[in-house]
Amino acid sequence: MATRRLRAFKSWMKANGVDCSDALDLVEDQNDGVSVKALLDLKEGDVVANISKTACLTVKTSGAREMIESAELDGPLALSVAIMYERGLGEESPWAGYLQILPFQEDLPLVWPLDELDSLLSGTEIHKDVKKDHGLVYEDWEENIVPLTSLLPGNVDPGSFGIKEYLAAKSLIASRSFEIDDYHGWGMVPLADLFNHKTGEEDVHFTAELPHSESDSEADDTANEATDEDEPSSPEPSLEGENTENEEAKEEEEEEENTSMLQDDVSSLEMIMVKNVPAGAEVYNTYGLIGNAALLHRYGFTELDNLYNIVNIDLDLVTEWSTSSFTSRYTRARLALWEKLGYTSEYFEVSSTGEPETELLMLLNILLLPDETYKALSTTEGECLSKEGREITIGKHKVMFGESCSSDVLLTEGVCEALLAIVDKRESLYGTTSSLEDDVVRLESCVLPRDRRLYHSLVLRVSERRILEKLRSYVRERVGEFPGGKRRKKL
């Protein structure tokens, strides 16, 4: 049986141009989350939802539009204001029936306290980025949101514009917003944002339906643009007062045009099945083929068996290893040659299978070049080396820097030893208090939803550390192939 909030949301949808198929079942879980399941067998091509654009909460449809445009805000910042404004209206908001079905916030790391960020995410791909996000969000709030509170009408609660409310709005936008069209930009799309994500398992697809006349109007616009380009007009001289009047008239004309576009917009958004889903199964959308770091950062959750996980090794770690193995001067000179050869990466990706990015192997080979080879490359004149000047010999193979090359060729014994040392440095970022095995035990003992943040941070840590372990195995296998090669143990 539908709860009161679900009944209120369904009534709101009917009244606001959101057509939800009777074959869909909105299900509320024990944590007040809502998912979408199939009541009947769904077939590929079935349209299961049709959503009027005027039902979407955007800057253009919000009551805060004038205030937002006067403040010259745009993007996620502007949409955040629209959400806070409508929430501040309470039951007076045209979106009250929709907003009450949403959580106050999504539990993204963005809304976690800083001490939890440090204790749970230290060493992970997103730790530094999330801390940076925190600082930027507070700056945005102080600079752009606080000044708006003095402009709010009396029926909008100024408390809805606090820092917690701003963080909450940002979390909803990050995890639930959709790009609607060029006019509306990004916005909150009722019903469409209730479908949960599953990596690589898209059941339903979000798309815009254009009105029949739009293709004709676009053709007319294109024709008009061509005519304007063929017959450019020269600006007529005018007085300053006339310029001001013309600008004001133009602004009024644009405002009327925007209002007309909003009122006349009969196009809608659709949710279309892209595969068959049996009755009783959950219907999933997908946010793309992304790993756990991006999932946790943007959407607040992880997946245990995510095939798209990666780990990045920062250039700083490679530089640190080189400086400790050689000297700072030596390292700077080799990095300068690397850049001269056309490389610019600040980090290097290790795939879910443990294979390092070729550019990292190229860099390590440059750092380990014999002095005579380095001198021959570095003394070539010009900012970029010619094709002939970029060729070196590695073992029995000719290698051209800047072109694709087999990892087997680049994985020399010296490069393998360097990689193992760099992996140890990357692993140390997680701290020394717990091993991968300890993290796995802690993960298995988590109880959801009580340990939600701990659980998802551990899923991320474990997935990253397993990739590093695969990289070690990958390199050690290669070391074992060298004459007299010994498999180096982890320090």
Salt bridges, closest charged atoms under 4 A:
GLU28 OE2 - ARG5 NH1 2.28
GLU69 OE2 - LYS60 NZ 3.36
GLU69 OE2 - ARG65 NE 3.16
GLU106 OE2 - ARG176 NE 2.62
ASP107 OD2 - ARG452 NH1 3.61
ASP107 OD1 - ARG453 NH2 2.71
GLU116 OE2 - ARG453 NH1 3.09
ASP118 OD1 - HIS127 NE2 2.86
ASP118 OD1 - LYS131 NZ 3.08
GLU125 OE2 - ARG426 NH2 2.93
ASP133 OD2 - HIS297 NE2 2.74
ASP181 OD2 - LYS53 NZ 2.74
GLU201 OE1 - LYS275 NZ 3.42
GLU202 OE2 - HIS205 ND1 2.82
ASP203 OD1 - LYS275 NZ 3.90
ASP265 OD2 - HIS184 NE2 3.73
GLU303 OE2 - HIS197 NE2 3.87
GLU320 OE2 - LYS425 NZ 3.20
ASP371 OD1 - ARG334 NH2 3.13
GLU417 OE1 - ARG488 NE 3.94
ASP424 OD1 - ARG472 NH2 3.27
ASP424 OD2 - ARG488 NH2 3.19
GLU427 OE2 - ARG465 NH2 2.62
GLU427 OE1 - ARG472 NH2 3.77
ASP439 OD1 - ARG442 NH1 3.56
ASP439 OD2 - ARG461 NH2 3.01
ASP439 OD2 - ARG465 NH1 2.75
ASP451 OD2 - ARG450 NH2 2.85
GLU464 OE1 - ARG426 NH2 3.65
GLU469 OE1 - ARG472 NH1 3.12
GLU469 OE2 - ARG476 NH1 3.97
GLU477 OE2 - ARG487 NH1 3.41
GLU481 OE1 - ARG478 NH1 2.82
